[in-house]
Structure formats: structure tokens, C-alpha cells
């Protein structure tokens, strides 16, 4: 299986003509067929086809942008079902890209990532409903939808603070112990939000917060999945750009060094304290931004939306796609979300229609929509056996060793050697 996959997609050998025909066929099918799972999956999969097309980066970027910004909105924009699935995919793609910084780049296994997601969601939900009037006098809440845009920054800052609070006590642990501590942190945050309705009612406890104000821009109320699709696209573009810049920056190389060998990284002068805290804060901040979008889209939040299984699901997306690989994480998140949100439910509805027609007798215990976790487990086993580095593994940047040796910095001692010898 691995050899077949590699032979098809290796070195981007898909012809450009095949890609254009693929996009045209499935776009037409999506336009003509109502709620066609195959057509919708074909259009989404065309992004991967474009990625592996044998052409220049510029043309691939133009094709991908055309599919996301023109074809999907024009063909499926009037269908609330399609846009709901697309916006949901976008939310989880953005979440997985944030976790990729913590797990993929820095190698810190975080099982409490959903806590940062919850921090951003509640940061907006509390003030976008009348809940803030419970502890702030003046009866000036809820805020209007125009405040949604500033709260994207507020959610980023609040979640980053939560990331630092998580990072400080876990710097001395790693591996399995780090996973246990982050798991506990995620559960602590969920329980706090669940019980923070007394003595001062801040989060309204298990009853949740509703109705949350939808975004507004120049008087236009953005309450439909069509608008949230573009909002998530904007956030994803920002996070992808940030991931690329971080990956090739000095801080990104420090994250990768810590991931590979903490002792060696520390001996080269890398501060584990600052590096790990930066990873937790950066990854958490992206989750906070997505949490604000999630709260505005759902118009309702409560602690049951931020359970441990959500963190595990996002981690599955990163591992399945390829830890440390930006396109791999996007593929893994999109695949898992579509499988969970659409494919299993559509297959379940199909079997129910056969049952109502008297063709089959399906017990409720065998409903496919109830076997999501089992399907995820099977996928992880298959990936571990045949694609241990993920569907799209991370690529290591190849450096010109001869050029480095001939550079002016080759003879300069750095890190701990520079401190010992005084740079001589």
C-alpha cells in the first residue's frame, strides 16, 4: 500500500490536464447533485490533487485558491449543508495546525489542547451574551457582533496566557508524564468552566451561554455557514503563513532541536524554558482564535463541547496527516472531520433507508455513526503499519554543507562553547 501511494504521488507526477478535468467534473457534479457525498468529497480531494500536480508552485497556488475562494462558494454556496461541513472542516484544520506547533515542531505531547479552545470560546461568549452583566455593573452587555473582530485578538491573548500557565509547571516533565499533566490541565479547565457559576456566576455553569452574537461587518450580519466559511479560510491562511514562518525561523529550528534531543539542544545554548513556553503559547493562541469563531458559529457554548475526546481527536488529525508536516496536518484534519461529520452519518442514513424499505434489519447497536472512535483506531493502526510518518510526511530542509563551511560564521564558536572560551 505504501509503495502504491508513493509511486502515484511521489515528486508531484500528476499531470496538470488531469487536475483540471478532475476539478471540472466534480465541480459540475456538486452543482447538479443535491447533497452528493461523492461530489463533495471529490471537490475537497481536488486540493490534494492540486498539491501533487506536476507544475510550478505559482500555478498550484492559483488553482488551490480558485477552488477554495471561487468554485466551492459559487457551486455550493447556496447549499447550507455543504457550507456547514466546509466551515466545520476549516475549524478543525485551524485547530490541528495550532497543535502541530506543539506536537509536530516542539515534540511536546499535549492532551489538553482543547482547554485553549475553550478559553477563546468563553472569552467571547461571556461578553457576547448578557452573562457579563452578572459580575460587571452597568447592564451594557451583550456586545454587538462588531466586537467579534477585536475578540479574535482577545481570544488569542487569553489562550496564550493559558498556554504559559500550562507550560510553567510542566517544563520539568516530558514524554508520558507530560501527556498526563496536560490531560489533567484540560480536565481542570473544563471543570472550572462547569462550576464557575458560583459564588459569582461567570460562565453560567453546565447550562452554558446563549444566544451568542453573530459577527457583523459594516452592518452585515454574518450568521450563515457561508460567511463562517470565509472567516475560517482567512484564519487558516494566517495560521499556515505563521507555521511556515515559524518552521524556517530561528525559533522554529530551536523547537525542532528540542524535539529531536533536549540535552543536545540545551548544550548548544537553546533555552528550554523560553523555547517550550513559546511553543505552548503560540499553539494555544491559535486555538483561542478558533474558539472565538466556534462560539460565534454555534451561538451556544457549554463545557460538554470541550471534553478530552476533542483533544484526542485533534491529536489523531496531526498524527494521521503527518506530525510536523503542514500539508499533512491539513489533509489529516480534513479527512477525519469529513469522516466524522459527513461520511459515517451519510452511511448510517443510507442503512436506515434500507431498513425502512425492509431490505435489511439493522440493530441500533450497529449504527455506523456510533463507531467513530473504532474507525479512528483502525486508521491509526493502518497508518502506524504502512505510513508511520503520516500520509504526507514532514520534509527535512537540506542544507548546503560546503556553503556553510565557506561562510564567515563557520569559525565562530556559539552556544556553551562560546561562553566557556569567550568566543575565541
C-alpha positions as CSV (number, residue, x, y, z in Angstrom):
1,X,0.0,0.0,0.0
2,X,2.8,2.4,0.9
3,X,4.6,1.6,-2.4
4,X,1.5,2.2,-4.4
5,X,0.8,5.5,-2.7
6,X,4.4,6.7,-3.1
7,X,4.5,5.7,-6.8
8,X,1.4,7.8,-7.6
9,X,2.2,10.9,-5.6
10,X,6.0,11.0,-5.4
11,X,7.7,14.0,-6.9
12,X,4.3,15.6,-7.9
13,X,3.8,13.5,-11.1
14,X,0.0,14.2,-11.6
15,X,-0.5,15.9,-15.0
16,X,-2.0,19.4,-15.0
17,X,-4.6,18.4,-17.5
18,X,-5.8,15.5,-15.2
19,X,-6.1,18.0,-12.3
20,X,-8.2,20.5,-14.4
21,X,-10.5,17.7,-15.6
22,X,-10.9,16.4,-12.1
23,X,-11.9,19.8,-10.7
24,X,-14.3,20.5,-13.6
25,X,-16.0,17.1,-13.3
26,X,-16.6,17.1,-9.6
27,X,-17.5,20.8,-9.5
28,X,-20.2,20.1,-12.1
29,X,-21.4,17.1,-10.2
30,X,-21.5,19.2,-7.0
31,X,-23.6,21.8,-8.7
32,X,-26.1,19.4,-10.3
33,X,-26.5,16.8,-7.4
34,X,-28.0,17.8,-4.1
35,X,-26.1,16.6,-1.1
36,X,-23.9,14.3,-3.1
37,X,-21.2,12.9,-0.7
38,X,-19.1,11.7,-3.6
39,X,-19.2,15.0,-5.4
40,X,-18.4,17.0,-2.3
41,X,-15.5,14.6,-1.4
42,X,-14.2,14.9,-4.9
43,X,-14.1,18.7,-4.7
44,X,-12.3,18.6,-1.3
45,X,-9.9,15.9,-2.5
46,X,-9.0,18.1,-5.5
47,X,-7.0,20.3,-3.1
48,X,-4.7,17.3,-2.6
49,X,-4.6,16.6,-6.3
50,X,-3.5,20.2,-6.9
51,X,-0.8,19.8,-4.3
52,X,0.7,16.8,-6.1
53,X,0.3,18.3,-9.6
54,X,3.4,18.4,-11.8
55,X,3.5,22.2,-12.3
56,X,5.0,25.3,-10.7
57,X,4.2,26.5,-7.2
58,X,2.5,29.6,-8.6
59,X,0.1,27.6,-10.7
60,X,-0.7,25.2,-7.9
61,X,-1.4,28.1,-5.6
62,X,-3.7,29.8,-8.1
63,X,-5.6,26.5,-8.7
64,X,-6.0,25.9,-4.9
65,X,-7.1,29.5,-4.3
66,X,-9.6,29.2,-7.2
67,X,-11.1,26.1,-5.7
68,X,-11.4,27.5,-2.2
69,X,-12.4,31.0,-3.0
70,X,-14.4,30.7,-6.2
71,X,-15.5,27.1,-7.0
72,X,-16.8,26.0,-3.6
73,X,-18.6,29.2,-2.8
74,X,-20.1,29.6,-6.3
75,X,-21.1,25.9,-6.7
76,X,-22.1,25.1,-3.1
77,X,-22.7,28.5,-1.6
78,X,-26.5,28.2,-1.8
79,X,-26.4,24.8,-0.1
80,X,-26.3,25.3,3.7
81,X,-25.4,21.7,4.2
82,X,-22.2,21.8,2.1
83,X,-21.1,25.1,3.6
84,X,-21.7,23.8,7.1
85,X,-19.5,20.8,6.5
86,X,-16.8,23.0,4.8
87,X,-16.8,25.6,7.7
88,X,-16.6,22.7,10.2
89,X,-13.6,21.3,8.3
90,X,-12.0,24.7,8.4
91,X,-12.3,25.0,12.2
92,X,-10.6,21.6,12.8
93,X,-7.9,22.3,10.2
94,X,-7.0,25.5,12.0
95,X,-7.1,23.7,15.4
96,X,-4.8,20.9,14.1
97,X,-2.4,23.4,12.6
98,X,-2.1,25.0,16.1
99,X,-1.5,21.7,17.8
100,X,1.1,20.9,15.1
101,X,3.3,23.6,16.5
102,X,3.3,22.0,20.0
103,X,3.4,18.3,18.9
104,X,4.9,18.4,15.5
105,X,7.5,21.1,15.8
106,X,8.4,21.1,19.5
107,X,7.6,17.4,20.2
108,X,5.5,18.2,23.3
109,X,2.7,15.7,23.6
110,X,-0.4,17.8,24.6
111,X,-3.6,16.0,25.6
112,X,-5.2,19.1,27.0
113,X,-5.2,21.3,23.9
114,X,-9.0,21.7,23.9
115,X,-8.6,23.8,27.1
116,X,-7.2,26.7,25.0
117,X,-10.0,26.2,22.5
118,X,-12.5,26.6,25.4
119,X,-10.7,29.7,26.8
120,X,-11.1,31.5,23.5
121,X,-14.8,30.4,23.1
122,X,-15.7,31.5,26.6
123,X,-13.8,34.8,26.3
124,X,-16.1,35.8,23.5
125,X,-19.3,34.1,24.7
126,X,-19.3,35.7,28.2
127,X,-19.3,39.2,26.7
128,X,-21.3,38.5,23.6
129,X,-24.2,37.4,25.8
130,X,-25.9,39.1,28.8
131,X,-23.9,36.9,31.1
132,X,-21.3,39.6,31.8
133,X,-24.0,41.7,33.4
134,X,-23.9,39.1,36.3
135,X,-20.5,40.4,37.5
136,X,-20.0,43.8,35.7
137,X,-22.4,46.6,36.7
138,X,-24.0,48.8,34.1
139,X,-26.1,46.4,32.0
140,X,-24.1,47.1,28.9
141,X,-23.9,43.6,27.6
142,X,-24.2,41.7,25.3
143,X,-21.8,43.4,22.9
144,X,-22.8,43.7,19.3
145,X,-21.4,41.5,16.5
146,X,-19.0,44.2,15.5
147,X,-16.9,43.2,18.6
148,X,-16.3,39.8,17.1
149,X,-13.3,41.0,15.2
150,X,-11.4,42.6,18.2
151,X,-12.3,39.5,20.2
152,X,-10.3,37.4,17.8
153,X,-7.2,39.2,19.2
154,X,-8.6,38.9,22.8
155,X,-9.1,35.2,22.3
156,X,-5.6,34.8,21.1
157,X,-4.1,36.7,24.1
158,X,-6.3,34.8,26.6
159,X,-5.4,31.4,25.2
160,X,-1.7,32.3,25.0
161,X,-1.8,33.2,28.8
162,X,-3.4,29.8,29.5
163,X,-0.7,28.2,27.4
164,X,2.0,29.9,29.5
165,X,0.2,28.8,32.7
166,X,0.3,25.2,31.4
167,X,3.9,25.5,30.3
168,X,5.4,26.7,33.5
169,X,4.6,23.7,35.7
170,X,5.3,21.0,33.1
171,X,8.8,22.1,32.0
172,X,10.4,19.5,34.2
173,X,8.5,16.6,32.7
174,X,8.4,15.0,29.3
175,X,7.1,12.0,27.4
176,X,4.3,10.1,29.1
177,X,4.4,12.4,32.2
178,X,3.9,15.4,30.0
179,X,0.9,13.8,28.4
180,X,-0.6,13.0,31.8
181,X,-0.1,16.6,33.1
182,X,-1.6,18.2,30.0
183,X,-4.5,15.8,30.2
184,X,-5.1,16.9,33.8
185,X,-4.9,20.5,32.8
186,X,-7.5,20.1,30.1
187,X,-9.9,18.4,32.6
188,X,-9.3,21.1,35.2
189,X,-10.2,23.9,32.8
190,X,-13.4,22.1,31.8
191,X,-14.4,21.5,35.4
192,X,-13.7,25.1,36.3
193,X,-15.9,26.4,33.5
194,X,-18.5,23.9,34.5
195,X,-18.6,25.1,38.2
196,X,-17.8,28.8,37.7
197,X,-21.5,29.8,38.3
198,X,-21.0,30.4,42.0
199,X,-20.3,32.3,44.1
200,X,-20.1,34.6,41.2
201,X,-21.9,33.5,38.0
202,X,-19.3,34.0,35.3
203,X,-19.8,31.0,32.9
204,X,-23.4,30.0,33.8
205,X,-22.0,26.6,34.7
206,X,-23.4,23.5,32.9
207,X,-26.3,25.4,31.4
208,X,-24.0,27.2,29.0
209,X,-24.2,30.5,27.3
210,X,-26.7,31.5,24.6
211,X,-27.5,33.3,22.4
212,X,-24.0,34.5,21.3
213,X,-23.9,37.4,19.0
214,X,-23.0,36.6,15.4
215,X,-20.2,38.6,13.6
216,X,-21.2,41.8,11.9
217,X,-19.2,43.8,9.3
218,X,-20.4,47.2,8.1
219,X,-23.9,46.4,9.2
220,X,-23.9,43.0,7.5
221,X,-24.8,40.2,9.9
222,X,-22.7,37.1,9.2
223,X,-24.8,34.3,10.8
224,X,-24.8,31.7,8.0
225,X,-22.2,28.9,7.3
226,X,-21.4,30.7,4.0
227,X,-19.8,33.7,5.9
228,X,-18.1,31.4,8.5
229,X,-16.5,29.5,5.6
230,X,-14.7,32.6,4.6
231,X,-13.8,33.6,8.1
232,X,-12.2,30.2,8.7
233,X,-10.4,30.4,5.4
234,X,-8.9,33.8,6.5
235,X,-7.8,32.3,9.8
236,X,-6.4,29.2,8.2
237,X,-4.3,31.3,5.8
238,X,-3.0,33.3,8.7
239,X,-2.1,30.2,10.7
240,X,-0.5,28.4,7.7
241,X,1.6,31.5,7.0
242,X,2.6,31.6,10.6
243,X,3.5,27.9,10.6
244,X,5.7,28.4,7.5
245,X,7.5,31.4,9.0
246,X,8.0,29.7,12.3
247,X,9.2,26.5,10.7
248,X,12.1,28.3,9.0
249,X,12.8,30.8,11.7
250,X,15.4,30.6,14.5
251,X,12.6,29.8,17.0
252,X,11.3,27.0,14.7
253,X,14.7,25.4,14.4
254,X,15.0,25.6,18.2
255,X,11.7,23.8,18.5
256,X,12.8,21.1,16.2
257,X,16.1,20.8,18.1
258,X,14.3,20.4,21.4
259,X,12.0,17.8,19.7
260,X,15.0,15.7,18.5
261,X,17.2,15.9,21.6
262,X,16.7,18.2,24.6
263,X,20.1,17.6,26.0
264,X,21.9,18.4,22.7
265,X,19.7,21.5,22.2
266,X,20.5,22.8,25.7
267,X,24.2,22.2,25.2
268,X,24.1,24.3,22.1
269,X,22.7,27.3,24.1
270,X,19.0,26.8,23.5
271,X,16.9,27.8,26.5
272,X,14.4,25.0,27.1
273,X,12.3,27.4,29.3
274,X,11.8,30.0,26.7
275,X,11.5,27.6,23.8
276,X,8.9,25.4,25.4
277,X,6.9,28.3,26.7
278,X,6.9,29.8,23.2
279,X,5.6,26.6,21.7
280,X,2.8,26.3,24.3
281,X,1.8,30.0,24.0
282,X,1.9,30.0,20.2
283,X,-0.1,26.8,19.7
284,X,-2.6,27.9,22.4
285,X,-3.1,31.3,20.8
286,X,-4.3,29.8,17.5
287,X,-6.7,27.6,19.4
288,X,-8.1,30.6,21.2
289,X,-8.8,32.4,17.9
290,X,-10.6,29.3,16.6
291,X,-12.6,29.1,19.8
292,X,-14.0,32.6,19.2
293,X,-15.1,31.5,15.8
294,X,-16.6,28.4,17.1
295,X,-18.6,30.2,19.8
296,X,-20.0,32.7,17.3
297,X,-20.9,30.0,14.8
298,X,-22.7,27.7,17.3
299,X,-24.3,30.7,19.1
300,X,-24.1,28.4,22.2
301,X,-21.2,27.0,24.3
302,X,-21.2,24.8,27.4
303,X,-18.5,22.6,29.0
304,X,-19.6,19.4,27.1
305,X,-18.1,20.9,23.9
306,X,-14.6,20.7,25.4
307,X,-14.0,17.2,26.5
308,X,-10.9,15.0,26.5
309,X,-12.1,13.2,23.3
310,X,-11.9,16.5,21.5
311,X,-8.2,16.8,22.3
312,X,-7.6,13.2,21.3
313,X,-9.5,13.8,18.0
314,X,-7.3,16.8,17.1
315,X,-4.2,14.8,18.0
316,X,-5.4,12.0,15.7
317,X,-5.6,14.5,12.9
318,X,-2.0,15.6,13.4
319,X,-0.6,12.1,13.7
320,X,-2.6,10.8,10.8
321,X,-1.7,13.6,8.4
322,X,2.0,13.7,9.4
323,X,3.4,15.3,12.6
324,X,5.4,18.4,11.7
325,X,4.0,18.5,8.1
326,X,1.8,21.5,7.3
327,X,0.1,19.9,4.2
328,X,-0.1,16.6,6.1
329,X,-1.9,18.1,9.1
330,X,-4.4,19.9,6.7
331,X,-5.1,16.6,5.0
332,X,-5.4,14.7,8.2
333,X,-7.8,17.2,9.8
334,X,-10.0,17.5,6.7
335,X,-10.1,13.7,6.3
336,X,-11.0,13.0,9.9
337,X,-13.6,15.8,10.1
338,X,-15.3,14.8,6.9
339,X,-15.4,11.2,8.0
340,X,-16.9,12.2,11.3
341,X,-19.3,14.9,10.2
342,X,-20.4,13.5,6.9
343,X,-19.3,10.1,5.7
344,X,-20.3,8.0,8.7
345,X,-23.6,9.8,9.2
346,X,-24.5,9.6,5.5
347,X,-23.7,5.8,5.5
348,X,-25.8,5.5,8.6
349,X,-28.7,7.3,6.9
350,X,-28.3,5.1,3.9
351,X,-28.6,1.9,6.0
352,X,-31.6,3.4,7.8
353,X,-33.3,4.0,4.5
354,X,-32.7,0.4,3.5
355,X,-34.1,-0.7,6.9
356,X,-37.3,1.3,6.4
357,X,-37.7,-0.2,3.0
358,X,-37.5,-3.7,4.5
359,X,-34.2,-4.7,2.7
360,X,-32.2,-5.2,5.9
361,X,-32.7,-5.4,9.6
362,X,-30.1,-3.2,11.3
363,X,-29.9,-3.3,15.2
364,X,-29.4,0.1,16.7
365,X,-26.1,-1.1,18.3
366,X,-24.6,-1.5,14.8
367,X,-25.3,2.1,13.7
368,X,-22.1,3.2,11.9
369,X,-22.3,6.7,13.4
370,X,-21.6,5.1,16.8
371,X,-18.3,3.5,15.7
372,X,-16.4,6.8,15.1
373,X,-13.7,6.0,17.7
374,X,-13.2,2.5,16.4
375,X,-12.8,3.8,12.9
376,X,-10.2,6.3,14.2
377,X,-8.4,3.4,16.0
378,X,-8.3,1.3,12.8
379,X,-6.9,4.2,10.8
380,X,-4.2,4.9,13.3
381,X,-3.1,1.2,13.2
382,X,-3.0,1.2,9.5
383,X,-1.0,4.5,9.4
384,X,1.4,3.1,12.0
385,X,1.9,0.0,9.9
386,X,2.1,1.4,6.4
387,X,2.7,5.2,6.8
388,X,4.5,5.7,10.1
389,X,5.4,9.3,9.3
390,X,1.8,10.2,8.3
391,X,0.0,10.5,5.0
392,X,2.3,13.4,3.9
393,X,5.5,13.2,6.0
394,X,7.4,16.3,7.0
395,X,10.3,17.2,4.7
396,X,13.6,17.9,6.2
397,X,15.3,21.0,4.7
398,X,18.6,20.1,3.0
399,X,21.4,22.5,3.7
400,X,24.5,23.2,1.6
401,X,27.2,21.9,3.8
402,X,30.0,23.2,1.6
403,X,28.4,26.6,1.6
404,X,28.1,26.6,5.3
405,X,31.7,25.7,5.8
406,X,32.8,28.6,3.5
407,X,30.6,31.1,5.2
408,X,32.0,33.8,7.5
409,X,30.3,32.3,10.6
410,X,31.9,28.8,10.2
411,X,34.8,29.6,12.5
412,X,32.7,31.4,15.2
413,X,32.0,29.3,18.3
414,X,28.5,29.5,19.6
415,X,26.4,28.2,22.4
416,X,28.1,26.9,25.5
417,X,31.5,26.7,23.8
418,X,31.4,30.5,23.2
419,X,30.6,31.1,26.9
420,X,33.5,28.8,28.0
421,X,36.1,30.1,25.6
422,X,34.9,33.6,25.4
423,X,34.1,33.2,21.7
424,X,37.8,32.5,20.8
